[in-house]
Amino acid sequence: MNSKAINPLDGRYEERTKALAPYMSEYALMQYRTMVECEFLIFLSESKITSLRNLTQNEVKAIRSLYENFSDASYAKIKKFEATTNHDVKAMEYFIKENLEKTSLKDTLEWVHFGLTSEDTNNSSYALMLSLAVKNVLLPELENISKNIEKFARENKSLPMLSRTHGQSASPTTLGKEMAVFAYRLSRQIKQLKNQKVMMKLNGATGNYNAFVAAYPKANWPKFTEKFVAHLSKIAGVKLEANLITTQIESHDTYIELFDIIRRANMVLLDFDQDMWRYISDGYISQKPKAGEVGSSTMPHKINPIDFENSEGNIGLANSMFEFFARKLPVSRLQRDLSDSTVERAFGTAFGHSLLAYVMLSKGLSKISVNKIKILEDLENHPEVVAEAIQTVLRREKYPVPYEALKDLTRGKKVTMADFARFIDGLKVTPAIKTELKKFTPENYIGIANKLVK
């Protein structure tokens, strides 16, 4: 842990968020820029669309080694170039050229970054970084949470529980069914996240292939772009898509679509965090104490729901950033302004707070147990919830104004099952209907909640 880090993701929470560093750090950005440029050079040769000569297998291997063996020394060298150029993409280009100059590839130096603008390199790098961070870090965490909530739902699918609508006692449910709601909602977002493609562009300084066409006017450069995107996708193991109609910058629309799916998944989990907080507060769910831990500096008895609270707070931070990205990134003055560049560097922060939220939520889930006695006790203390069942059956039987009759009996009053029995005995219905009505209890009036879990 870096105790002097300004950002808590790199300080206090470094151990919990470091899985994102290979995809979202400044180091990673330099490495993926190098990857894009190296693969562009290789593909330019393979495509035979220009006069760039064929590369040998050893030369291809040497080019790929620049990003495959990217190291602290590689990063330091690029930063040294940047100190002079004040341009990080140009610095990376010089880094590649310096390494190739010492090999049989010295005759290919000017094909590095051929026809490209820095935004071609940058947007391609971010497309890779975002896609890989989602695939390798965020999705596994979300899937793990979904799996654990599903398991919790199945284990408690038949445990009847008092519902609360508007904070008041309402028709019973089961604990498992309420958990299944979150699992189902989260699974939808996970499915969309898996299918979401990030677009990238490779079409020069204003999106018209000007430089490419100037050098090779007969080449089909849009087709080249599509093939290169497919090539890069295969190399990286992700699904990217070519954006052929852009200004200097890729329009960022698919970034926002991706972020919005993550934001929606986060909102499902924030809802879950808040409900778990309430269930813990009501005593429905207990937290397992851990030896040596304290819950309060003054109150020795406390076991606070800090993991769910931490998750909730980090989701708020992450989503505020995703919402800002949605407002900022799709807008660029005319053909290009640079205000998106510094914002893109914060992608890792939004992902980091999301990841931290997932890790803390999972930690919270690992420490809970269900207090069945408290849940059933609370349900038994609210027999008024069967009023809905009774009045609905009476409607079926065409009994006059049953809703109003049950309202007079229950609204704003403390009633018992004995009160319902007396009410039913006084009804002008058949004995069979009275028997049917008396079978309703808070414990069995759960509809098909247990079946819905499946």
N, C-alpha and C positions, 0 to 999 in steps of 0.2 A: 504494500500500500504506500502510495506517495503522499505523505502527510502534508506536503506543501502544494499539492494540486489545488487549483482554483475550482475545477469542476469535480463534484463528489463522485461522478462516475469513474474518474481516474484516480480518485483518492479513497475515500471511505468504502466505496462499493467496487473497487477495482477487481477484486476476486470474482465478483458476481457478474461482471460485465465484460471481462477481458476476452470472452469468446468472440466479440465483435471486432476486436482490434485487427485481425487479419483482413477484414473487409472494409472497415470504416475509418481507419486512422489516416493521418497524413502520409505515413510510411506506405500504407496500403494503396493510397491514391497514386503515389509515385510508381509503385510496382505494377499496378494495373495500366497506368499510362504506358509504361515500358512494354507491357504485354501487348497492348493494342498496336503500338508502333512496330513492334517486332513481327507480329502476326500479319500486319498490313504489308510489310516488306516481303515476307514469305509468300503471301497470297498474290501480291502483285506479280511476282515472278511466275508462280504457278498458273496464273490466269492467261499469261501470254498476250495481254492486252496492250503492253508497251514494249519497248526495246530492251527492258531489263533482262539480262541473261538468266538462263536456268541456274538455280543454285544446287550445289551438291548436297547429299544427305548430311555430310559433316558440317557444311556451312549452315544448313537449316538448324542442326543441333546446336551449333555455336550461337546462332541468333537467339534461339529459345532459351539458352542457358542464361542470357542476360536478365530475364525475368524469373525463370525457374530457380536460379541460384541468387536471386536478389538478396542483398544482405545489408547490414548496417553500413558497411563500407560503400556499397552502391548508393545508398540514400545520402550518405555524407558527401559523396562526389557530386551528386546532382545538386545538393544544397550549396556546394562550393561554386558550381557554375551559376546558380541562381543569384548568388551574391553579386555577380558581375552583370548578368543579363537582366535582373529584376523581372524575370519571366520564367515561371516554373516549367512550362511545357517546353520552351526553347532549351532550358537547362537540361531537361531529360533527353531531348534530341541530341544535344552535344555529348551527353554521356554515352549514348548508343554509338554515335560516330567515333568517339575516342576509342571505344572498345573494338569496333570493327576495323579501324584503321591499322590495327596491328596484325590483321589476318589477311587471308586471301580475298576477303570481302571489301578490301579498301577501294576497289573500283565501283562499289555500289553505294558509296556514302551519300551521294546526292539523291538517291531514291528513298532515303529515310525521310519521312514526313512529306513525300512527294504529293503536291497538289492539295495538301490538307491545310486546314486552319486549326488553331489550337482547340477550338470548340469541337471539332471532329474527334480529336483525341479525348477530350474531357468527357463529352457526353457518352462516348462509347465506354469509357472507364467507369463512369457512374452507373451505366446500365448493368455492367458486370457486377459491380460492388453491391448495388441494391439487390439484384437478383440472387446473388450468392449468399448475402447476409440473410435474406428471407429464407432461402432454401435450407441453409446449413445451420442457422441459429434460431431465428424466430419461429419458423414452422415446427421444428421438433419440440420446442417448449410449449407452443400452443397445443400441439397434438397430445403431449403428455398431460397437460391440464385437462383437456377434453376427455381423455381416457380415464383419468382419476375421478372426474366429476361423474362420468357415466357409471363407473364402478360404485361410487357412493350412492348414485341413484338406484341402481339395481339392488344394492344391499338394503335399502330402506323403501323399496317400492310399495310395500304394504303397511308401512307404519303410519296410521292415521294421525293427522295433525290439524290443529285449528288454523284456518286461513284468516288473514286480516286484509280487508279492503277498506281503504280510507283510515287505516289504523284500528278499525273496529272488527269485532268477531264476525266471521263470515263462513259460508258453507265449507265444510271440512275438505281437506285434500290429503295427500300423503307427502311425507318429507321427500321420498324418492322422486315423485312426480315433479315437485318443485325444482329439484336438482336437475331432472331430465330436461326441463325447459332451457336451462343454461347450456347444457351439453348440446342440445339440438341447435340452439341459436349459434353457438360457437362453431359447430361443425359446418354450418352454411358458410361462414366467413372463411374458414380454413379451406374449404373447397374452392371458393372464389380466389383466394390468395394463391393456391397452387396453379390455377389456370391463368392468372394475370401475367401478361407479357409486357416487358418494358421495351419501348421503341428507342432506336438510336439512328443517328443520321451520319452520312459521310459524303458531303456534297459541297465542301468548300466555303469560302468566306461569306457569301450571301445566299448559299443554297442552290446555286444554278450550275455548279460544276464548271465555273468559268475557267479556272486554271487547268483543270483536267482536259477540257475541250480544246483549250488553246494549244496544248501539247499534242493531243491525240484526238482530233475532231471526229474521226470515224468510229471511235470506240463507243460501245453502249455502256456508259458509266452508271446509269441507274441500275442496270442489270448486274453490273459489277458490285454495286453496293449491296444488293439483295444477296448475292452469293457470298460476299464477305461477311455479312451479318450471320448467315447460316454457318459459315466456317467458324466464326468466333463463338457462336452458340455451341457448336459441337465440341470445340476445344475446351470451353469452360464448363460444359455440362448444364447449360441453362437455355431457356427459350427466349430469344430476343427477336425483335421485329424491326424491319427497316422502315424508316420514315423518309419518304422521298420528296415531300413537299414541305420545306422549312425556310426560315430566314437563316441567318448565320448560326442561330442556336436551335437545338432540338426543342420542340415546343413545350416539353415537360408535362404534357397532358397525362401520359401514362404513369409518370411519377405520382401525380396527384391521385390517379385512380388506384394505384398501389397503396399509397398512404391512407386513402380513405377506407380501404378494406381493413388495414391494420387499425385505423381509428375506430371502425365499427366493432371489430373484435375486442378492442380495448374497452369500449363502452359496455359490451356484454359482461366483461370481467369486472368492470367497475360496479355494475349492477349486482353482480355476484358478491363482490367484496362487501358492499353495503348490507345486503341481506344476511350474509354470514355474521357481520358485526351485530345485527339485530338478534339473530338466533342465539348468538353467544350471550348477548345482553339479557335475553329472556330466559336463559338457562336451558334452552333446547339442545344446545351444543356446548360441550365442555372442551377445555384445552388442557392437554397433558402437561403437567409441570416438568421442567428440566432441572436436574440437580445443579445448584450453583447460580441459577438465574434469579433475578429479582424483577418484579413488575412495577415497583414504585420505590422511590427513595425514602418514603415515609410510611407507606401502608404495606406491611409485610405479606398480607393475604392475597394481593392482587396478581392475576395473570391476565394481562391486557391483550386484546386482539391486535397487537402491533404489526403483525405480518400482513394482515388484510388492510390495515390502515396505511401501511407503507406502500402496498400495491396500489391502493386508491390514489394516494398522493402522486405517485410516479406516473400513473395513467393520466392524471390531470395535466402534468407537465408535458408528457409526450403528445397528448392530443392537442394541447394549445399550440405546439410547434407544427404538428401536421395541418392544423387549421390555418396557421400563418403561411405555411408552404403553399396551400391551396389558393390563398389570396395573392401571394407574391409571384410564384414561379411561372404561371401561364402568361404573365404580362411582361413584355419587353418593348422598350421604345424603338419604333421603326425596326430596322433590321438587326439591331443588337445594342444592348447596354450591359454593363458589367455587374449590375447590382445583384444578379442571381448567383454570381460566383461565390461570394462570401456566405450567402445563405445555404448553398449546397454543402458547404463544409460543416454545416450543423446537422446534416442527415444522421450522422453517427450518434449525436446527442439525443435526438428523438427516438432512434432505435434503442439506444442505451437505456433510456427511462422506460421504454416498453419492456425490454428484456428484464430489467430489474423488477418491474411490476410482476412479470410472470414468475420469476424465481421466488419472490417473496410470497406470492399467492400459493405456489406449490409448497413452500415451507409451511405456510399456515395450514394447508390441507393435511400435511403429514402429522400435525399435532392435535387433531381433533377427535372427539368421540361423541356419540349420540346419547343424550340423556332421555331414554325412552320413558322413564317414570314421570319426569317433568312434563314431557310432551303430552302424554295421555292424561295426566292430572289436569293440565290446563284445558284440554279438550272437554273433559268431564265437567269442568266448572262453567261451561258455556252451552248448556242444553238448548238454548234459544235458537241455535243454528239449524235445528231440525224443523223449524217453523216453515221454511221454504218447501221442504219435502211434503209436509202435511197439506199445505195450501195448494200445492201443485196437483196432488192426487185428488183433492176435493174439486179442483177445477175440472179434472178429467171426468169426475162423477156428476158434473153440472150442479154442484152444491152452490147455493146463492152466496155471493160476496165472500168467498173464503179468505181472500187476501186481507180484507178489512177485519174479519173475525180474528185472524191470527195477529194482525197488527195491534188490535185492542188488548190481546192477551200478553204480548211480548214487548212491544216497543217502549223503551225506557224503563223496563221493569226487570227484576231479578226473578226468573222462573226456574222451576225444577221439572224433572221428568214426571213427577207426580202431578204437577199442574197440567202437563200435556195429557196425561192419562185421564184426568177428570174432564178436561175439555173434550177429548175424544168420546168419552162415555156419554156426554151430553149432546153429541151430534145426532141428527136424524139421518143416519145411514145404516146400511146392513151390518150385521155382526162381522161378516167377512171383511168388510172395509175397515171396521174398527180394529180388527186384528192386524190387518195390513198396516194401518197407521201406527199402531203401537210397536211395530217391529223396528221403526226408525230410531236409531241412536246416533249420538255424535260420532261414535267409533265406526259405525257401518255405513254412514251416509257419505260415501266418498266417490260415488259414481263408478267410473272405470279408471280411476287414477292409477291404480296398480298396473293395469294393462297398457295404459298409455306410455309407461316407462319403456316398454319393449319397442 
